[in-house]
């Protein structure tokens, strides 16, 4: 079900901050809050620890480019013997 929700300025800013801090979307946080309010949602121990500030939320996955490119037949052990490292 889709719905529109109008939040006050304070709640909107708190939701944005919570989304940034948790690494979750605002929509996901709202769905979770509604489920918990209605008694139909469950949260894991990890989610509760993140919500309470006990642990940091996991960083979103970021695919990165390798910093070192190896030639064919070269292994990372060969890098230990190079003078330019």
C-alpha positions in Angstrom: 0.0 0.0 0.0 1.3 3.4 -0.9 0.6 6.5 1.2 1.7 10.1 1.7 2.9 11.2 5.1 3.4 14.8 6.1 5.9 15.1 9.0 6.6 18.2 11.1 10.0 19.9 10.5 11.5 18.4 13.7 10.3 14.8 12.9 11.5 15.1 9.3 15.0 16.2 10.4 15.1 13.5 13.0 14.1 10.9 10.3 16.8 12.2 7.9 19.4 12.0 10.7 18.3 8.5 11.7 18.5 7.3 8.1 22.0 8.8 7.7 23.2 7.3 10.9 21.8 3.8 10.3 22.5 3.6 6.6 18.9 2.7 6.0 16.4 4.5 3.8 13.8 6.8 5.4 11.1 4.6 3.9 12.6 1.5 5.6 12.7 3.2 8.9 9.1 4.3 8.7 7.9 0.9 7.6 9.8 -0.6 10.6 8.3 1.9 13.0 4.8 1.3 11.8 5.2 -2.5 12.0 6.6 -2.2 15.6 3.8 0.2 16.6 1.2 -2.3 15.3 3.0 -5.2 17.0 3.7 -7.0 13.8 7.4 -6.2 13.3 10.4 -7.8 14.8 13.8 -6.4 15.1 17.1 -8.3 15.4 19.5 -7.8 18.3 21.8 -6.0 15.8 19.1 -3.6 14.7 18.3 -2.8 18.3 22.0 -2.2 19.1 22.3 0.1 16.1 19.1 2.0 17.0 20.3 2.5 20.6 23.7 3.7 19.4 25.5 0.8 21.0 27.1 -0.1 17.6 27.6 1.8 14.4 25.4 0.9 11.4 27.1 -1.0 8.7 28.5 1.2 5.9 26.6 0.7 2.6 28.5 -1.4 0.0 30.7 0.6 -2.3 32.4 -1.1 -5.2 35.9 0.2 -5.6 38.6 0.0 -8.2 41.7 -2.0 -7.2 44.7 0.2 -6.3 47.2 -2.3 -7.7 47.0 -4.1 -11.0 49.0 -7.3 -11.3 50.4 -8.5 -14.6 49.5 -12.0 -15.9 51.5 -14.5 -13.9 52.3 -12.0 -11.1 51.1 -12.6 -7.5 50.8 -10.2 -4.6 53.8 -12.0 -3.1 55.9 -10.7 -6.0 55.1 -7.1 -4.8 57.1 -7.7 -1.6 60.3 -8.0 -3.7 59.7 -4.8 -5.8 61.9 -1.8 -5.2 59.1 0.7 -6.1 56.8 -0.1 -3.2 
